[in-house]
């Protein structure tokens, strides 16, 4: 045991050396080490002061000031830290298998007030409803057994982007303008491509996949996608083909745009799914779960997306429509469009569509154990610095899990005793 702990401690020190290069000035090395240790140590709250009390209980005030300056004000690049952490984790993850998917997702962070950067009343996935929260867009890299966040950026609502006073108060950089979430995700894809990350199909839920522009841009970059879509998305099939341009009458320019008519209209994917024969459906297992095999009923059909194709001169490329209809549901529940090769096996297509569960697990652990949603500062820089450091801490854990079985990634970190009577600011009153 002692030998394993010493080896883990050595790996952690080597990992810190790689991260040091991303934060620049030598004075930032100790705050970086302390911050990561605070995130990895057990504790109910991972905001700065409770972590300072954990890592240096006899010098809480000075340690708190050092760590707060490091996360909220110091001029280091959060994306560079995420890049270094990503590379470290991937080295071990890819020993167990290749990257199978780039997964687009976002996570909501509920907030009470209105001053934290980007906070607004918007859909919050963790609450399952509209509420006051921040939303961060991310891309994670997933193998068959592991995943790690590779990009992370706050969504800035349009009300914030246009409010100069709020931007100034939160120190939002001038170059940050309003973007839809799918546009942020596309920027992240471009950055990963620029960094030379091994490519894989881009997987997303209907919150992103319904945006035809995003699917088009991903395909334009030579990438494959498996994109969740809403049931109202329309398509053409071989039995219900797209229109052709109006025949040339001999005068003026020949017509080039596809011409719909009252009798030539696309159908919603929900309508298509409801009309499939029973023979089209198959029960497919995509992974083993804690309570048995994860299995459901699926069908797939070759289709062409119809979105605004009346402004095109030729139909969109043919692709797969994947449909899920659990046996205990009255109608199909989920739909995906995918441009993976036509000869992709049915099971592999389902596995790709369902790989997002890894990312849900990641964010649950990032919140419950690492504290990515515990940051109490209000500024743009601090939000992204804290997120990058949480991802860096999590990347170390993932690398240890990929390396060892069973892993003991943080057993070498021991918190000194907290002085009697110490209570961080904001703690509930004793009763």
N, C-alpha and C positions, 0 to 999 in steps of 0.2 A: 504493500500500500504506500509506504513512505517513498519508495522508488518511483511509483507512478505519480505521486503528488509532485515530487521534485522535477520530473520530466514535464509535467503540465506547466509548472511554474516557469521552467526554462522556455517552453514554447510561447507562453504568454509574454515573456520579456522579449523574445525574438519578434513576436507580432507587434509589440509596441515600437520596436525599432523601425519597422516598416511604416507604421502610422506616423512616427515622428517626422519623417520626410515630407508628409503631406501638410503638417501644421506650421512648418517653417521655423521660426525663432526658437532658440534653445530654451528660453524662459517658459515656453508653452509645454515642455515635455512633462514636468511634474504635474501640472493641472490636468493634462491628458490622462496620465496614469491614474491619478486620483479619481477622475470622473468615470473612467471605465471600470475601475474597481468598485466605485459606489454603485454603478448600474448592475454589476454582476453579483454583488453581495445581496443576501436576502434583506428584505425591508418592505414595509407597506407603502412607503412613499419615496419616489425617486426624483423629487425636486432637489434643488441645489443644497439647501441648508440641512435637510435630513441626511443627505449623502455625505456632506462635510462632517457631520457628527459621527457618522459611521467610520469614515476613513481616518479621521484625526480628532478624536473626541476631546483632547486636551487643548486644542487650538482651533476651536470651531469657528470663531469670528474671522481670524486671518485666513483659514482654509476656505471658508465660505466666500470671502472677498476674492480670493485667487481663482476659485472655480467659477464664480459668477462672471468675472471679467473674461475668463477664457471662453465661456459659452455664449455670453451675450454681446461682447464687444470686440474681442480679438479678431484681427483681419486674416483669418485662414479660410481655405476653400472647402466647404462642406462636401462638394461633389468629388474633390480629390480624395478625401477621407473615405467616402463610400466606394470609390474606385479601388483604393488599396485594400479595403476590407473585402470587397467582392472578389478581387483576385486571390486573396489569401484563402477564402472559403472555397472558391472554385477548384483550386489546386487539389484539395482533398475530396470534394464532391465528385469531380470527374474521374477519380480513381475507381469509383463505384459505378460509373456509367456516364454517358454524354448528356449534355443539356438537351432536354426534350421539348422545352417550351419557354418562350418569353411571355410572362403573364401580366397583363395590364389590370390594375385594380386601383381602388382608392379606399381610404379609411377615414371615418369621421371621428372627431375628438369633441365631445360635448363641452360647452363652456357656459358659464352663468352670465358673465358680463358682456359688454359690447366693444371693449377696447383692444382685446387681443387681436393681432393681425389676422385679417381674413375671416373673422368670425361673422356669421350671418345666419339668419333663419333659412335653412336649406335641408335637403334630405340627409339624414344621418344614419348610415347603415347599422351602426351598433345599437341604435335605438329603434330602427325600423320605421321611422317617421320623420316628418319635417320638424326641426328643432334648432335651437341656437348651437352652432358648432363650427369648427374648422374642418376642412377636408383636404387631405393630401393625396396626390396622384402618385402612383408608383408603378415600377415594372420589376418583377421578380424573375429570377432564373431558376427553373425547376428541372431536376433530374427525376429518375424514377423513385428515389427515396428521400431526396432532400431539396430544399429551395432556400434562396437567400435574396433579399431585396437588393436591386442593382441601381435604382434611381428613385428619387423621392423629392417631390416639390409641392409646395402649398398652392392650392387653387385660390386665386384672388377674385372674389365676386366682382361683378361690374360696378356695383355701388362703391366698393372700396377702390377699385382702379381709377375711378373718376373723382374721388374725394381727396383733394390735395392736402387738406389738413390732417386727415387720418393717415395718409401715406407718409407725411412728414413725421408724425408722431411715432409711427411704427418703423420708420427708416426703411421704407420699401424702395429698392433701387429704381432709378429713373427708367432703366431699360425694361422693367417688368410692366407689361401692359395686360389688359384683359385678354384672356384666352379661354376658349371652351376647354373642358377637361380633355376631350379627345385630341385637341391641338397640343396640349401639354404632353400627353402621352406620345404623340408623334415626334415632338422635339426630343423626348427621352430615347425613343427608338433611334433617331438620327445620331444621338450622342453615343449610344452603345455600338452602332455601326462604325462610327468614327474611331472608337476605342478598340476596334478589332475583336469584340466579343464574339464567340462562336454563335452563329445564327441558328435559329430553330423557329418552328411555327409560332406565331403570335396569337395567344389565346386571350379572350376577353368575354365579359358578360354582356347582356343586352344594353346596359347603360352606355357602353362604348360601341359595341358591334352594330347597333342599329344605325349609327352614323355612316352612311354610304361613303362619304368623303374619306373617312379613316380607312375603310377597307380598300378603297381605290388607291390611296397613297401607299399603303403597305404593299399592295400588289405591284405598284409602280416601282418600288424599291427592290423588287425581285424576291420578296418574302412571302411565305405562306401564312394563312391565318385560319383560325377556328373561332368564329365570331358569333356570340349569342345575339339573337335578334328578337324583336317583339312579334307577336302573332299577326299584327297588321301589316308587316312588311310584305310587299307583293313580288311575285315571280311569274316566269313563264316556264312551261314544260314542253316536252316533245308532243304531248297530246293537246297542249294548249299553247301553240307557238307564238313568238313575238311577231308584230306586224313588219311589213317591208315598206320601202319607200313607194310613194305613189308613182304609177307608170308615167313615163315621159310622154307628153302630148304633142311634142314637136315644136313648141313655141317657148321662148325664154330659156332660163336655166333649167336643167333637169333637176327634179326633186331629189334631195339627198337624205332628208330626215325621215326617221321611222314615223309612220302615220297610224295612230290609233283611230278606231271607230267605235260606234256603239256596240258592235258585235265583237270587237277585238280589244278586250281589256284584260289586264293581268289579274291573277287571283291571289288573295292573302294566303300566307303559308298555313295559317290555322284552318282555312277552308280546304286547302289541298290535303292537309293531314287528316281531316275528318272524313274525306272521301276515299282514303286508301283502303284496299281490301285487307282482310285479316292476314292473308299470306305475306303481306309486306312487313309485318312486325316480327321482331326477334327478341328473345330475352338474352341480354348480354351482361356479363360480369366484367367490371373494369378494375376492381382491386379487392383485396381482403380488408374487411373492417374489424373493429374490436368485437363486434357481435355477429360476425359471419361475413359472407361475401356481399359486396356492394353490387347490386344487380337491378336492372330495370328493363323496360320494353322499349325498343327503338325501331325506327324505320328510316330509310334514307332514299333520296330521290335526286336525280340530276336535274338542275334548274338553271335559269338565267335570271339574275336580279333585274327588276323592272324599274327601279327608281329613276324617274325623269329620263327614261330612255327615248322619249318622244323628242328630246333635244339632241339625240345621237344619230349618227348615220348608219350604225350597225349595232346589233344587240350586244349586250355585255357577254363576257366569256361564260361558258358553262361551268358550273361548280356543284358541290354537294349541298343539299339541304338535309340536315340531320334533325330528327324529331324524337322527343321522348314522351311516352305516354304510359305512366305507371299503371299497373293493373287495378289499383284501388282508386284511380281518379276517373271522373266522368268524361274528361276530354284531355287532349295533349297539353302538356305543361311547359315544355321548353323547346326552343328552336335554335338551330345554329346554321350559318352559311359558312362554307369552307372551300378554299381553292387548293387544298392538298391534292396530289395526283389522283386521277380517277381510279388507279389500281390500289390505292390505300385500302387496307383491310377494314372491314366494318368495325371489328374490335378495336383496332388502333385509332380509328376516328373517334369512337366513344371515349377511349382512354384520354385522348387529347382534350376533348370537350370537358371532361371531368377532372382534369389535373388541377383546376383552380382550388381544390380543397386544401392543397398544401399551403397556399397563400393565406387562406382563412386561419389555418393553424399557426402560421408565422405571426400574423397580427394579434392573435389571441395571446401568444407568448410574449410578443413585443410589448403588449400593454400590461398583461398580468404580472410578468416576471421582470421585464427590463424597464418598463415605465415610459414608453415613448409618448404616452398621453399625459404624463405628469408635469410637463414643463409649465412653469407659472409666469414666465416672462411674456411680454406683449409684442416684442419686435420681430421683424422678418429674419434678421441674422440669427438671433437666439433660437427661434423655432427650427431653422434648418440645421444649425450646429447641434442642437440637442438631438434632432432626428438622426443626423449622420452618426453621432456617437452611440446612440442606441443601436443602430444598424451595425456599427463596428463591433459592439459588444456581442450582439446576436451572431454575427459572422464568425466570431471566435468559437462560440458554442457549437455552431453548425459544423465547423471544421473539426472540432474535437469529436463530435458524434460520428462524422464520416470516417475519422481515423481509428476510433476506439470502439470496442464493444465489450461490456457496457461502458459508456463514457463517464468520466468524473471530471468535467471541465473546469469547475471553479472551486474544487475542494481545497486548493492551496490558498485561497483567499480567506483570511480570518479577520473579523472586525475586532478591534480592541474594545474593552468595556466602555460604555458611555458613562460620563460622570453622573453621580446621583442627582436627581432633580432636574436634569436637562430636558427641556421640551422645546422642539422647534416652533418658530412662529407659525401661527395659523392652526396649531393643534387644538382639538376640542378641549373645552374646560373639564377639569377633573370633577367627578361627582362623588 
